[in-house]
């Protein structure tokens, strides 16, 4: 008989044990869930799937409410509670189930039995409770099962004080999710303080994070300064682009997270604060660790709860939802009746969206700006969106974005920059003046002129 894994060998984390069930198959599972499910004998897997099928009908009775049923797997003193949610709307032809496992005990002792089922596995558990996503998640639009998994996980994470690491490509909404976690947490009445790790030079990191005393150095503010840790006391400190923090900054951050206190510049007094840490990155931290560009010991302090956001190209059915959401906001703000032509939305679904949700929003902004009537058709698309169609490509060669050959930028960054340049350029051509262009683009004057300089549009 296979010897059970010891706690030291076990990588299972109950907050990460998640799976999605569809059409008699588990179509997605985290490593933690696989550690529970894969060792099961075939007979138990079949029984488990049969129970999931029967749970669908029970779950469908609750419209617009996520009503989970609980299945308990038992072996001796080892219990694993699996909460089963219906992800899709009740009238949907497809049924996606979200499985969240919560375990107690030292390891996956096998075989498991279904404690809440009859011997043949036909009885449906009666234990149920109702749960909804908080209204705070209203800015995070999507019905994709994987994306909903992210939202469920984020809501659960919000109720704890553990550090959260959000991973995802640029434009997927990492900062919005971080702010939502804060607003949904018990710290919501306190500050959410964000810091872009790529934007602060090493020589300023101490004063920014920890603050300084009066007269601590030449040029210091006469009254001294509270650092960001003090500013975020009882609230949340968000480290955006954490992968871009220098090794020196990483070392200082690791020290304060390990010791739980810090000193202001020019002071010998230790300061303790109660801060919840959320970090975000669009880079592969495991690769950076292998390249000695990110500290492995810091990762252990940042990713107690890891939340990966799927890119938009993996959420095809969410593209029309998001596009309509952004269009509705324009319609309400401008008091116009606006709607997409049906072929518009299909074309959007065929585009890979390297800039993700941020790029989609920019395209909708552009189309609304260019449109003269209430119907938004393909003729208002930016040219790059239609570049795959030969007839339009031939007629618009002069407007195709030029590819920047800067070797320091990745392909994704180049695509986003080229898109942004074309949108700003077209808005400038249509607007009466720069003030109107700033209003249409919805950015600050400072950012506007910085973009003009960056893209040589002055």
C-alpha positions as CSV (number, residue, x, y, z in Angstrom):
1,X,0.0,0.0,0.0
2,X,1.3,3.4,-0.9
3,X,2.6,5.3,2.2
4,X,0.7,8.6,2.8
5,X,2.6,11.8,2.2
6,X,4.0,13.6,5.2
7,X,3.1,17.2,5.9
8,X,6.6,18.2,4.7
9,X,6.0,16.5,1.4
10,X,2.5,17.8,0.9
11,X,2.1,20.9,-1.2
12,X,-1.7,21.0,-0.8
13,X,-3.1,24.3,0.2
14,X,-6.9,24.4,0.8
15,X,-7.3,27.9,-0.5
16,X,-5.9,26.8,-3.9
17,X,-7.8,23.5,-4.3
18,X,-10.1,24.5,-7.2
19,X,-11.5,22.7,-10.2
20,X,-14.2,23.1,-12.9
21,X,-16.4,20.3,-14.0
22,X,-18.2,20.2,-17.4
23,X,-19.7,17.4,-19.5
24,X,-18.6,14.5,-17.3
25,X,-15.0,15.9,-17.2
26,X,-12.9,18.0,-14.9
27,X,-11.7,20.5,-17.5
28,X,-9.6,22.6,-15.1
29,X,-7.9,21.8,-11.8
30,X,-5.1,23.4,-9.7
31,X,-2.2,21.3,-8.6
32,X,-3.7,21.2,-5.1
33,X,-7.0,19.8,-6.3
34,X,-5.2,17.2,-8.5
35,X,-3.4,16.0,-5.3
36,X,-6.8,15.2,-4.0
37,X,-8.5,13.9,-7.1
38,X,-5.8,12.0,-9.1
39,X,-5.0,9.3,-6.5
40,X,-8.7,8.3,-6.3
41,X,-9.5,4.9,-7.7
42,X,-11.6,4.8,-10.8
43,X,-14.7,3.6,-9.0
44,X,-14.7,6.6,-6.7
45,X,-14.1,9.0,-9.6
46,X,-17.2,7.6,-11.4
47,X,-19.2,7.9,-8.2
48,X,-18.0,11.5,-7.6
49,X,-18.9,12.5,-11.2
50,X,-22.4,10.9,-10.9
51,X,-23.0,13.0,-7.7
52,X,-21.9,16.1,-9.5
53,X,-24.4,15.4,-12.4
54,X,-27.2,15.1,-9.9
55,X,-26.2,18.2,-8.1
56,X,-26.7,20.3,-11.2
57,X,-30.5,20.0,-11.1
58,X,-30.6,21.0,-7.4
59,X,-28.3,24.0,-8.0
60,X,-30.3,25.2,-11.0
61,X,-33.3,25.9,-8.7
62,X,-31.6,29.0,-7.3
63,X,-31.7,31.7,-10.0
64,X,-29.1,34.5,-9.9
65,X,-27.8,33.1,-6.6
66,X,-24.7,30.9,-6.2
67,X,-26.0,28.1,-4.0
68,X,-23.4,25.5,-3.3
69,X,-23.9,21.9,-2.2
70,X,-21.4,20.2,-0.1
71,X,-19.8,16.8,-0.7
72,X,-17.6,15.3,2.1
73,X,-14.8,12.9,1.3
74,X,-13.7,10.8,4.3
75,X,-10.9,8.4,5.3
76,X,-10.4,7.8,9.0
77,X,-9.9,11.2,10.7
78,X,-9.2,12.8,7.3
79,X,-12.0,15.0,5.8
80,X,-12.2,17.0,2.6
81,X,-15.2,19.2,2.2
82,X,-15.9,20.1,-1.4
83,X,-18.3,22.9,-2.0
84,X,-20.0,22.7,-5.5
85,X,-21.2,25.8,-7.2
86,X,-23.1,26.3,-10.5
87,X,-21.1,28.8,-12.4
88,X,-23.3,29.5,-15.4
89,X,-26.8,31.0,-15.5
90,X,-29.7,28.6,-14.8
91,X,-31.1,28.8,-18.3
92,X,-27.8,28.0,-20.0
93,X,-27.5,24.9,-22.1
94,X,-24.0,24.2,-20.7
95,X,-23.3,23.5,-17.0
96,X,-20.1,24.4,-15.4
97,X,-19.5,23.4,-11.8
98,X,-16.9,25.1,-9.6
99,X,-15.4,22.9,-7.0
100,X,-13.7,24.4,-3.9
101,X,-12.0,22.0,-1.6
102,X,-11.3,22.7,2.1
103,X,-9.3,20.1,3.9
104,X,-8.2,19.2,7.4
105,X,-5.6,16.6,8.3
106,X,-2.1,15.8,7.4
107,X,-2.3,14.3,3.9
108,X,-4.3,12.5,1.3
109,X,-4.9,9.1,2.9
110,X,-6.7,6.9,0.5
111,X,-9.2,5.5,-0.5
112,X,-11.8,8.1,0.1
113,X,-15.5,7.3,0.7
114,X,-18.5,9.6,0.3
115,X,-19.7,10.2,3.8
116,X,-22.9,12.0,2.9
117,X,-24.0,9.6,0.2
118,X,-25.9,6.3,0.3
119,X,-23.8,3.2,-0.5
120,X,-24.6,3.5,-4.2
121,X,-23.9,7.3,-4.2
122,X,-27.4,8.3,-5.3
123,X,-28.4,10.5,-2.3
124,X,-28.0,14.3,-2.7
125,X,-26.5,16.1,0.3
126,X,-29.0,18.3,2.0
127,X,-26.6,20.8,3.5
128,X,-26.6,24.1,1.6
129,X,-26.1,27.7,2.1
130,X,-26.4,30.8,-0.2
131,X,-23.6,33.1,-1.2
132,X,-23.3,35.9,-3.7
133,X,-20.5,37.8,-5.1
134,X,-20.2,41.2,-3.5
135,X,-21.5,44.2,-5.5
136,X,-17.9,45.5,-5.2
137,X,-17.1,43.0,-8.0
138,X,-19.4,44.8,-10.4
139,X,-16.4,46.3,-12.3
140,X,-15.1,42.8,-13.1
141,X,-17.3,41.8,-16.0
142,X,-17.4,38.2,-17.2
143,X,-19.3,34.9,-17.3
144,X,-16.3,32.7,-18.2
145,X,-16.0,29.8,-15.7
146,X,-12.2,30.3,-15.2
147,X,-12.8,34.0,-14.6
148,X,-15.6,33.4,-12.2
149,X,-13.2,31.0,-10.4
150,X,-10.9,34.0,-9.9
151,X,-13.7,36.1,-8.5
152,X,-14.8,33.5,-6.0
153,X,-11.2,33.0,-4.9
154,X,-10.6,36.7,-4.6
155,X,-13.8,37.1,-2.5
156,X,-12.7,34.3,-0.2
157,X,-9.2,35.9,0.0
158,X,-10.6,39.2,1.0
159,X,-11.9,37.8,4.2
160,X,-8.4,37.0,5.4
161,X,-5.3,39.1,6.1
162,X,-3.0,36.9,4.2
163,X,-0.7,38.3,1.4
164,X,-2.2,38.0,-2.1
165,X,-0.2,37.8,-5.3
166,X,-2.2,38.6,-8.5
167,X,-0.7,37.4,-11.7
168,X,-1.8,38.2,-15.2
169,X,-0.8,39.9,-18.5
170,X,-0.9,43.7,-18.8
171,X,-4.4,45.0,-19.1
172,X,-6.2,42.1,-17.5
173,X,-7.4,44.2,-14.5
174,X,-4.9,43.3,-11.7
175,X,-5.2,46.7,-10.0
176,X,-9.0,46.7,-10.2
177,X,-9.0,43.2,-8.6
178,X,-6.6,44.3,-5.9
179,X,-8.8,47.4,-5.1
180,X,-11.9,45.1,-5.1
181,X,-10.3,42.7,-2.6
182,X,-9.5,45.7,-0.3
183,X,-13.1,47.1,-0.7
184,X,-14.6,43.7,0.1
185,X,-12.3,43.1,3.2
186,X,-12.6,44.2,6.8
187,X,-10.0,46.9,6.0
188,X,-12.3,48.7,3.5
189,X,-12.7,51.7,5.8
190,X,-8.9,52.3,5.8
191,X,-6.6,53.3,3.0
192,X,-5.7,51.4,-0.1
193,X,-2.1,52.7,-0.9
194,X,-0.5,51.7,-4.2
195,X,3.1,51.9,-5.2
196,X,4.6,51.1,-8.7
197,X,7.8,49.2,-8.0
198,X,9.2,50.0,-11.4
199,X,8.8,53.8,-10.9
200,X,10.8,54.4,-7.7
201,X,14.6,54.7,-7.8
202,X,16.6,52.6,-5.3
203,X,17.9,55.8,-3.6
204,X,14.3,56.9,-2.8
205,X,12.8,53.6,-1.8
206,X,13.6,54.0,2.0
207,X,12.0,57.5,2.2
208,X,9.0,56.3,0.1
209,X,8.2,53.1,2.1
210,X,9.4,54.0,5.6
211,X,9.5,57.8,5.7
212,X,12.0,60.1,7.4
213,X,12.5,62.3,10.4
214,X,12.8,66.1,10.4
215,X,16.1,67.2,8.9
216,X,17.1,63.6,8.1
217,X,18.9,64.7,5.0
218,X,19.5,67.6,2.7
219,X,16.3,68.5,0.9
220,X,14.1,66.7,3.3
221,X,10.7,68.1,4.1
222,X,11.0,70.4,7.2
223,X,8.3,68.4,9.0
224,X,9.6,64.9,8.1
225,X,7.4,62.4,6.3
226,X,5.3,59.4,6.9
227,X,6.2,56.5,4.6
228,X,3.7,54.4,2.7
229,X,3.7,51.7,5.3
230,X,2.4,54.2,7.9
231,X,-0.1,55.6,5.4
232,X,-1.5,52.2,4.8
233,X,-1.7,51.2,8.5
234,X,-4.9,49.2,9.2
235,X,-5.4,49.1,5.4
236,X,-3.8,47.6,2.3
237,X,-0.5,48.3,0.6
238,X,-0.5,47.3,-3.1
239,X,2.9,46.6,-4.8
240,X,2.2,46.9,-8.5
241,X,4.8,45.4,-10.9
242,X,6.5,43.7,-8.0
243,X,8.7,41.8,-10.4
244,X,10.3,45.1,-11.5
245,X,11.5,45.9,-8.0
246,X,15.3,45.9,-7.8
247,X,17.1,43.3,-5.7
248,X,18.0,46.1,-3.2
249,X,14.3,47.0,-2.8
250,X,13.4,43.3,-2.5
251,X,15.8,42.9,0.3
252,X,14.4,45.9,2.2
253,X,10.9,44.7,1.7
254,X,11.7,41.2,2.8
255,X,13.3,42.5,6.0
256,X,10.2,44.5,7.1
257,X,7.8,41.7,6.2
258,X,10.0,39.2,8.2
259,X,10.6,41.4,11.3
260,X,7.3,43.2,11.3
261,X,8.8,46.6,12.0
262,X,11.0,49.2,10.4
263,X,12.8,52.5,11.2
264,X,12.3,55.9,9.6
265,X,15.4,57.5,8.0
266,X,17.1,59.5,10.8
267,X,15.4,57.6,13.6
268,X,16.4,54.6,15.9
269,X,12.9,53.9,16.9
270,X,11.1,50.8,15.6
271,X,7.7,51.3,14.1
272,X,5.1,48.6,13.8
273,X,2.1,48.8,11.6
274,X,-0.8,46.5,10.6
275,X,-0.7,46.3,6.8
276,X,-2.2,43.8,4.4
277,X,0.1,43.2,1.4
278,X,-1.3,42.7,-2.1
279,X,1.2,42.4,-5.0
280,X,0.8,42.1,-8.8
281,X,3.0,41.2,-11.7
282,X,2.7,40.4,-15.4
283,X,5.9,38.4,-15.4
284,X,6.9,34.8,-14.7
285,X,8.4,35.0,-11.2
286,X,9.6,31.4,-11.3
287,X,11.7,32.3,-14.3
288,X,13.0,35.5,-12.6
289,X,14.0,33.4,-9.6
290,X,15.9,30.9,-11.8
291,X,17.7,33.9,-13.4
292,X,18.6,35.3,-9.9
293,X,16.5,38.4,-10.5
294,X,14.0,37.8,-7.9
295,X,14.4,36.6,-4.3
296,X,12.8,33.2,-3.7
297,X,12.5,34.0,0.1
298,X,10.4,37.0,-0.8
299,X,8.0,35.0,-2.8
300,X,7.1,33.0,0.4
301,X,6.1,36.3,2.0
302,X,4.0,37.5,-0.9
303,X,2.0,34.6,-2.4
304,X,0.2,32.9,0.5
305,X,-2.8,33.3,-1.8
306,X,-2.0,33.3,-5.5
307,X,-4.6,34.5,-8.0
308,X,-4.0,34.1,-11.7
309,X,-6.2,36.2,-14.0
310,X,-6.8,34.6,-17.5
311,X,-6.1,36.7,-20.6
312,X,-9.0,38.0,-22.6
313,X,-8.2,35.7,-25.6
314,X,-9.1,32.8,-23.3
315,X,-12.4,34.4,-22.4
316,X,-14.0,34.7,-25.8
317,X,-17.6,34.8,-24.6
318,X,-16.7,37.6,-22.3
319,X,-15.6,39.9,-25.1
320,X,-19.1,40.9,-26.2
321,X,-20.1,41.4,-22.5
322,X,-17.2,43.7,-21.9
323,X,-17.7,45.6,-25.1
324,X,-21.4,46.2,-24.4
325,X,-20.5,47.3,-20.8
326,X,-18.0,49.9,-22.0
327,X,-20.5,51.1,-24.7
328,X,-23.3,51.4,-22.1
329,X,-21.1,53.7,-20.0
330,X,-20.5,55.9,-23.1
331,X,-24.2,56.0,-23.8
332,X,-25.1,57.0,-20.3
333,X,-22.4,59.6,-20.1
334,X,-23.2,61.2,-23.5
335,X,-26.9,60.6,-23.3
336,X,-26.8,58.8,-26.7
337,X,-28.5,55.6,-27.9
338,X,-25.6,53.4,-28.9
339,X,-25.5,49.7,-30.0
340,X,-23.1,47.4,-31.9
341,X,-23.9,45.8,-35.2
342,X,-23.9,42.0,-34.7
343,X,-20.9,41.4,-37.0
344,X,-19.0,43.9,-34.9
345,X,-19.0,41.7,-31.9
346,X,-18.0,38.6,-33.9
347,X,-15.0,40.4,-35.3
348,X,-14.0,41.4,-31.9
349,X,-14.0,37.8,-30.8
350,X,-11.6,36.8,-33.6
351,X,-9.0,39.3,-32.5
352,X,-6.3,38.1,-29.9
353,X,-6.4,41.2,-27.8
354,X,-2.7,41.4,-26.7
355,X,-3.6,44.4,-24.5
356,X,-6.5,42.5,-22.9
357,X,-9.4,44.4,-21.3
358,X,-7.6,47.7,-21.4
359,X,-7.1,47.4,-25.1
360,X,-10.7,46.4,-25.7
361,X,-11.8,49.5,-23.7
362,X,-9.6,51.7,-25.8
363,X,-11.1,50.3,-29.0
364,X,-14.6,50.9,-27.8
365,X,-13.6,54.5,-26.8
366,X,-12.2,55.0,-30.3
367,X,-15.2,53.6,-32.1
368,X,-17.7,55.8,-30.1
369,X,-15.5,58.8,-30.9
370,X,-15.5,58.1,-34.6
371,X,-19.2,57.1,-34.9
372,X,-21.6,59.7,-36.2
373,X,-24.8,57.7,-35.5
374,X,-26.2,55.3,-32.9
375,X,-25.1,52.1,-34.7
376,X,-21.5,51.1,-34.2
377,X,-20.3,49.1,-37.2
378,X,-17.0,47.7,-38.4
379,X,-16.2,50.8,-40.4
380,X,-15.4,52.5,-37.2
381,X,-12.9,49.9,-36.2
382,X,-9.2,51.0,-35.8
383,X,-7.3,49.6,-38.8
384,X,-5.2,47.2,-36.9
385,X,-8.3,45.3,-35.8
386,X,-9.2,44.5,-39.4
387,X,-5.7,43.9,-40.6
388,X,-6.5,40.3,-41.2
389,X,-9.0,41.2,-44.0
390,X,-7.1,41.7,-47.3
391,X,-9.7,44.1,-48.9
392,X,-9.5,46.5,-46.0
393,X,-5.8,46.0,-45.6
394,X,-5.1,47.1,-49.2
395,X,-7.1,50.3,-48.8
396,X,-5.6,51.3,-45.5
397,X,-1.9,50.7,-46.0
398,X,-1.0,54.2,-45.0
399,X,-2.8,53.9,-41.7
400,X,-1.3,50.6,-40.5
401,X,0.7,51.0,-37.3
402,X,4.4,51.1,-37.7
403,X,6.2,48.4,-35.6
404,X,8.6,49.9,-33.2
405,X,11.9,47.9,-33.3
406,X,13.1,48.8,-29.9
407,X,14.7,45.6,-28.6
408,X,14.1,46.5,-25.0
409,X,10.3,46.1,-25.4
410,X,8.5,42.8,-25.6
411,X,6.0,42.0,-28.3
412,X,3.0,42.6,-26.0
413,X,4.3,46.0,-24.9
414,X,4.9,47.0,-28.6
415,X,1.3,46.0,-29.6
416,X,-0.2,48.0,-26.7
417,X,1.9,51.0,-27.5
418,X,1.1,50.9,-31.2
419,X,-2.6,50.6,-30.4
420,X,-2.4,53.5,-28.0
421,X,-0.6,55.7,-30.5
422,X,-3.1,55.1,-33.3
423,X,-6.1,55.9,-30.9
424,X,-4.5,59.1,-29.7
425,X,-3.6,60.1,-33.3
426,X,-7.1,59.6,-34.6
427,X,-8.7,61.4,-31.7
428,X,-6.4,64.4,-32.3
429,X,-7.5,64.5,-36.0
430,X,-11.2,64.5,-35.0
431,X,-11.2,66.7,-31.9
432,X,-11.5,70.5,-32.2
433,X,-8.6,71.1,-29.9
434,X,-6.3,69.3,-27.4
435,X,-8.6,70.0,-24.5
436,X,-11.4,68.2,-26.2
437,X,-9.0,65.3,-27.1
438,X,-8.0,65.0,-23.4
439,X,-11.7,64.8,-22.4
440,X,-12.4,62.2,-25.1
441,X,-9.5,60.1,-24.1
442,X,-10.3,60.3,-20.4
443,X,-6.8,60.9,-19.2
444,X,-5.1,63.7,-17.3
445,X,-3.5,66.6,-19.1
446,X,-0.1,65.6,-17.8
447,X,-0.5,62.1,-19.1
448,X,-1.8,63.4,-22.4
449,X,1.3,65.6,-23.1
450,X,3.6,62.8,-21.9
451,X,2.0,60.5,-24.5
452,X,2.3,63.1,-27.2
453,X,6.0,63.3,-26.5
454,X,6.5,59.6,-26.3
455,X,4.8,58.9,-29.6
456,X,6.2,62.1,-31.4
457,X,2.7,63.5,-32.0
458,X,3.5,67.0,-30.8
